Amino acid sequence: MAIKALEGWNVASWGERLVEAVTRLSEVEPEDSVKERLHKLREAKGL
């Protein structure tokens, strides 16, 4: 659900800590489907 919310937010409003958290989570997330969604989110937002 949190990923879905982030997909709708403009990345300019995220802030540095949120960008760092999403980046870190995409590296350590054990669930492959969630990890894939995080990678797609980062690509879509240019991170």
Gaussian input, Z-matrix of N, CA and C with variables (Angstrom, degrees):
# hf/3-21g

backbone

0 1
 N
 C     1     B1
 C     2     B2     1     A1
 N     3     B3     2     A2     1     D1
 C     4     B4     3     A3     2     D2
 C     5     B5     4     A4     3     D3
 N     6     B6     5     A5     4     D4
 C     7     B7     6     A6     5     D5
 C     8     B8     7     A7     6     D6
 N     9     B9     8     A8     7     D7
 C    10    B10     9     A9     8     D8
 C    11    B11    10    A10     9     D9
 N    12    B12    11    A11    10    D10
 C    13    B13    12    A12    11    D11
 C    14    B14    13    A13    12    D12
 N    15    B15    14    A14    13    D13
 C    16    B16    15    A15    14    D14
 C    17    B17    16    A16    15    D15
 N    18    B18    17    A17    16    D16
 C    19    B19    18    A18    17    D17
 C    20    B20    19    A19    18    D18
 N    21    B21    20    A20    19    D19
 C    22    B22    21    A21    20    D20
 C    23    B23    22    A22    21    D21
 N    24    B24    23    A23    22    D22
 C    25    B25    24    A24    23    D23
 C    26    B26    25    A25    24    D24
 N    27    B27    26    A26    25    D25
 C    28    B28    27    A27    26    D26
 C    29    B29    28    A28    27    D27
 N    30    B30    29    A29    28    D28
 C    31    B31    30    A30    29    D29
 C    32    B32    31    A31    30    D30
 N    33    B33    32    A32    31    D31
 C    34    B34    33    A33    32    D32
 C    35    B35    34    A34    33    D33
 N    36    B36    35    A35    34    D34
 C    37    B37    36    A36    35    D35
 C    38    B38    37    A37    36    D36
 N    39    B39    38    A38    37    D37
 C    40    B40    39    A39    38    D38
 C    41    B41    40    A40    39    D39
 N    42    B42    41    A41    40    D40
 C    43    B43    42    A42    41    D41
 C    44    B44    43    A43    42    D42
 N    45    B45    44    A44    43    D43
 C    46    B46    45    A45    44    D44
 C    47    B47    46    A46    45    D45
 N    48    B48    47    A47    46    D46
 C    49    B49    48    A48    47    D47
 C    50    B50    49    A49    48    D48
 N    51    B51    50    A50    49    D49
 C    52    B52    51    A51    50    D50
 C    53    B53    52    A52    51    D51
 N    54    B54    53    A53    52    D52
 C    55    B55    54    A54    53    D53
 C    56    B56    55    A55    54    D54
 N    57    B57    56    A56    55    D55
 C    58    B58    57    A57    56    D56
 C    59    B59    58    A58    57    D57
 N    60    B60    59    A59    58    D58
 C    61    B61    60    A60    59    D59
 C    62    B62    61    A61    60    D60
 N    63    B63    62    A62    61    D61
 C    64    B64    63    A63    62    D62
 C    65    B65    64    A64    63    D63
 N    66    B66    65    A65    64    D64
 C    67    B67    66    A66    65    D65
 C    68    B68    67    A67    66    D66
 N    69    B69    68    A68    67    D67
 C    70    B70    69    A69    68    D68
 C    71    B71    70    A70    69    D69
 N    72    B72    71    A71    70    D70
 C    73    B73    72    A72    71    D71
 C    74    B74    73    A73    72    D72
 N    75    B75    74    A74    73    D73
 C    76    B76    75    A75    74    D74
 C    77    B77    76    A76    75    D75
 N    78    B78    77    A77    76    D76
 C    79    B79    78    A78    77    D77
 C    80    B80    79    A79    78    D78
 N    81    B81    80    A80    79    D79
 C    82    B82    81    A81    80    D80
 C    83    B83    82    A82    81    D81
 N    84    B84    83    A83    82    D82
 C    85    B85    84    A84    83    D83
 C    86    B86    85    A85    84    D84
 N    87    B87    86    A86    85    D85
 C    88    B88    87    A87    86    D86
 C    89    B89    88    A88    87    D87
 N    90    B90    89    A89    88    D88
 C    91    B91    90    A90    89    D89
 C    92    B92    91    A91    90    D90
 N    93    B93    92    A92    91    D91
 C    94    B94    93    A93    92    D92
 C    95    B95    94    A94    93    D93
 N    96    B96    95    A95    94    D94
 C    97    B97    96    A96    95    D95
 C    98    B98    97    A97    96    D96
 N    99    B99    98    A98    97    D97
 C   100   B100    99    A99    98    D98
 C   101   B101   100   A100    99    D99
 N   102   B102   101   A101   100   D100
 C   103   B103   102   A102   101   D101
 C   104   B104   103   A103   102   D102
 N   105   B105   104   A104   103   D103
 C   106   B106   105   A105   104   D104
 C   107   B107   106   A106   105   D105
 N   108   B108   107   A107   106   D106
 C   109   B109   108   A108   107   D107
 C   110   B110   109   A109   108   D108
 N   111   B111   110   A110   109   D109
 C   112   B112   111   A111   110   D110
 C   113   B113   112   A112   111   D111
 N   114   B114   113   A113   112   D112
 C   115   B115   114   A114   113   D113
 C   116   B116   115   A115   114   D114
 N   117   B117   116   A116   115   D115
 C   118   B118   117   A117   116   D116
 C   119   B119   118   A118   117   D117
 N   120   B120   119   A119   118   D118
 C   121   B121   120   A120   119   D119
 C   122   B122   121   A121   120   D120
 N   123   B123   122   A122   121   D121
 C   124   B124   123   A123   122   D122
 C   125   B125   124   A124   123   D123
 N   126   B126   125   A125   124   D124
 C   127   B127   126   A126   125   D125
 C   128   B128   127   A127   126   D126
 N   129   B129   128   A128   127   D127
 C   130   B130   129   A129   128   D128
 C   131   B131   130   A130   129   D129
 N   132   B132   131   A131   130   D130
 C   133   B133   132   A132   131   D131
 C   134   B134   133   A133   132   D132
 N   135   B135   134   A134   133   D133
 C   136   B136   135   A135   134   D134
 C   137   B137   136   A136   135   D135
 N   138   B138   137   A137   136   D136
 C   139   B139   138   A138   137   D137
 C   140   B140   139   A139   138   D138

   B1=1.4387
   B2=1.5306
   B3=1.3059
   B4=1.4654
   B5=1.5246
   B6=1.3118
   B7=1.4641
   B8=1.5216
   B9=1.3150
   B10=1.4679
   B11=1.5254
   B12=1.3102
   B13=1.4680
   B14=1.5238
   B15=1.3229
   B16=1.4636
   B17=1.5260
   B18=1.3301
   B19=1.4596
   B20=1.5307
   B21=1.3235
   B22=1.4535
   B23=1.5120
   B24=1.3120
   B25=1.4677
   B26=1.5188
   B27=1.3097
   B28=1.4551
   B29=1.5289
   B30=1.3067
   B31=1.4659
   B32=1.5297
   B33=1.3151
   B34=1.4654
   B35=1.5280
   B36=1.3233
   B37=1.4681
   B38=1.5282
   B39=1.3136
   B40=1.4603
   B41=1.5200
   B42=1.2765
   B43=1.4595
   B44=1.5221
   B45=1.3102
   B46=1.4667
   B47=1.5270
   B48=1.3215
   B49=1.4739
   B50=1.5222
   B51=1.3204
   B52=1.4583
   B53=1.5212
   B54=1.3253
   B55=1.4678
   B56=1.5230
   B57=1.3168
   B58=1.4691
   B59=1.5255
   B60=1.3197
   B61=1.4624
   B62=1.5254
   B63=1.3158
   B64=1.4673
   B65=1.5218
   B66=1.3179
   B67=1.4639
   B68=1.5215
   B69=1.3111
   B70=1.4710
   B71=1.5220
   B72=1.3208
   B73=1.4590
   B74=1.5257
   B75=1.3187
   B76=1.4655
   B77=1.5238
   B78=1.3111
   B79=1.4665
   B80=1.5241
   B81=1.3295
   B82=1.4663
   B83=1.5279
   B84=1.3237
   B85=1.4658
   B86=1.5320
   B87=1.3442
   B88=1.4599
   B89=1.5364
   B90=1.3075
   B91=1.4709
   B92=1.5303
   B93=1.3342
   B94=1.4655
   B95=1.5271
   B96=1.3260
   B97=1.4669
   B98=1.5259
   B99=1.3257
   B100=1.4632
   B101=1.5254
   B102=1.3104
   B103=1.4693
   B104=1.5312
   B105=1.3199
   B106=1.4652
   B107=1.5266
   B108=1.3234
   B109=1.4721
   B110=1.5201
   B111=1.3238
   B112=1.4659
   B113=1.5269
   B114=1.3238
   B115=1.4655
   B116=1.5309
   B117=1.3266
   B118=1.4643
   B119=1.5259
   B120=1.3241
   B121=1.4589
   B122=1.5230
   B123=1.3214
   B124=1.4692
   B125=1.5271
   B126=1.3194
   B127=1.4629
   B128=1.5261
   B129=1.3250
   B130=1.4665
   B131=1.5241
   B132=1.3329
   B133=1.4621
   B134=1.5244
   B135=1.3301
   B136=1.4614
   B137=1.5118
   B138=1.3358
   B139=1.4683
   B140=1.5163
   A1=110.75
   A2=118.12
   A3=121.20
   A4=110.93
   A5=117.33
   A6=120.22
   A7=109.25
   A8=116.87
   A9=121.03
   A10=110.53
   A11=117.21
   A12=120.68
   A13=110.53
   A14=117.03
   A15=120.78
   A16=111.54
   A17=116.58
   A18=120.19
   A19=111.10
   A20=117.15
   A21=121.19
   A22=114.80
   A23=117.64
   A24=121.35
   A25=110.90
   A26=115.68
   A27=121.39
   A28=107.75
   A29=116.40
   A30=120.87
   A31=112.04
   A32=117.64
   A33=120.83
   A34=111.93
   A35=117.07
   A36=120.76
   A37=112.96
   A38=118.10
   A39=121.29
   A40=113.86
   A41=117.71
   A42=120.49
   A43=110.90
   A44=114.89
   A45=121.83
   A46=112.89
   A47=117.65
   A48=120.40
   A49=111.60
   A50=117.45
   A51=120.31
   A52=110.85
   A53=116.92
   A54=120.63
   A55=109.69
   A56=117.19
   A57=121.18
   A58=111.20
   A59=117.44
   A60=121.30
   A61=111.23
   A62=117.55
   A63=121.14
   A64=110.03
   A65=116.82
   A66=120.98
   A67=110.69
   A68=116.34
   A69=120.88
   A70=111.02
   A71=116.89
   A72=120.21
   A73=111.33
   A74=117.23
   A75=119.67
   A76=111.74
   A77=116.96
   A78=121.37
   A79=112.61
   A80=117.89
   A81=120.40
   A82=114.59
   A83=118.24
   A84=121.26
   A85=110.32
   A86=118.10
   A87=120.54
   A88=113.90
   A89=118.04
   A90=122.03
   A91=109.34
   A92=116.06
   A93=120.63
   A94=113.31
   A95=117.74
   A96=119.62
   A97=111.25
   A98=117.07
   A99=121.28
   A100=109.42
   A101=115.93
   A102=120.59
   A103=110.36
   A104=116.72
   A105=121.11
   A106=110.91
   A107=117.68
   A108=121.02
   A109=111.17
   A110=116.57
   A111=120.51
   A112=111.24
   A113=116.63
   A114=119.90
   A115=110.37
   A116=116.70
   A117=120.30
   A118=110.77
   A119=116.44
   A120=121.00
   A121=110.26
   A122=116.34
   A123=120.53
   A124=110.93
   A125=117.33
   A126=120.58
   A127=110.78
   A128=116.50
   A129=121.14
   A130=111.95
   A131=116.13
   A132=120.68
   A133=112.58
   A134=116.83
   A135=120.42
   A136=113.93
   A137=116.36
   A138=120.51
   A139=110.78
   D1=-40.37
   D2=179.66
   D3=-64.27
   D4=-37.38
   D5=178.79
   D6=-63.95
   D7=-42.27
   D8=178.71
   D9=-59.48
   D10=-41.75
   D11=178.34
   D12=-63.26
   D13=-43.62
   D14=-179.63
   D15=-64.59
   D16=-33.27
   D17=178.83
   D18=-60.32
   D19=-31.18
   D20=-178.15
   D21=-87.64
   D22=-12.92
   D23=-178.17
   D24=-87.61
   D25=145.71
   D26=173.09
   D27=-71.97
   D28=128.77
   D29=-176.71
   D30=-60.75
   D31=-24.80
   D32=178.93
   D33=-64.14
   D34=-21.89
   D35=-179.35
   D36=-94.79
   D37=0.46
   D38=-174.66
   D39=-69.71
   D40=-48.21
   D41=-173.38
   D42=92.47
   D43=155.93
   D44=-174.72
   D45=-62.39
   D46=-41.58
   D47=-177.50
   D48=-64.86
   D49=-38.47
   D50=179.46
   D51=-69.19
   D52=-40.99
   D53=176.64
   D54=-59.89
   D55=-45.47
   D56=178.60
   D57=-62.32
   D58=-40.88
   D59=-178.95
   D60=-65.70
   D61=-43.23
   D62=179.09
   D63=-65.23
   D64=-41.47
   D65=178.29
   D66=-62.07
   D67=-47.64
   D68=-179.75
   D69=-63.43
   D70=-44.93
   D71=-179.44
   D72=-62.05
   D73=-37.66
   D74=179.54
   D75=-65.88
   D76=-19.67
   D77=178.07
   D78=-87.84
   D79=-31.54
   D80=-171.84
   D81=-110.54
   D82=-8.24
   D83=-178.02
   D84=-59.59
   D85=124.95
   D86=-177.90
   D87=-80.29
   D88=-24.35
   D89=-177.45
   D90=-83.03
   D91=117.69
   D92=-174.63
   D93=-59.27
   D94=-40.84
   D95=-177.95
   D96=-66.36
   D97=-37.63
   D98=178.07
   D99=-70.36
   D100=-41.65
   D101=178.72
   D102=-59.38
   D103=-41.85
   D104=178.86
   D105=-64.34
   D106=-42.09
   D107=177.48
   D108=-62.27
   D109=-39.62
   D110=178.44
   D111=-65.38
   D112=-40.38
   D113=178.10
   D114=-64.68
   D115=-41.73
   D116=178.14
   D117=-64.97
   D118=-38.92
   D119=177.66
   D120=-61.51
   D121=-47.09
   D122=-180.00
   D123=-61.79
   D124=-41.73
   D125=178.51
   D126=-63.46
   D127=-44.80
   D128=-178.24
   D129=-64.02
   D130=-31.89
   D131=-177.86
   D132=-94.48
   D133=-1.44
   D134=178.25
   D135=74.29
   D136=32.92
   D137=-178.85
   D138=-101.01

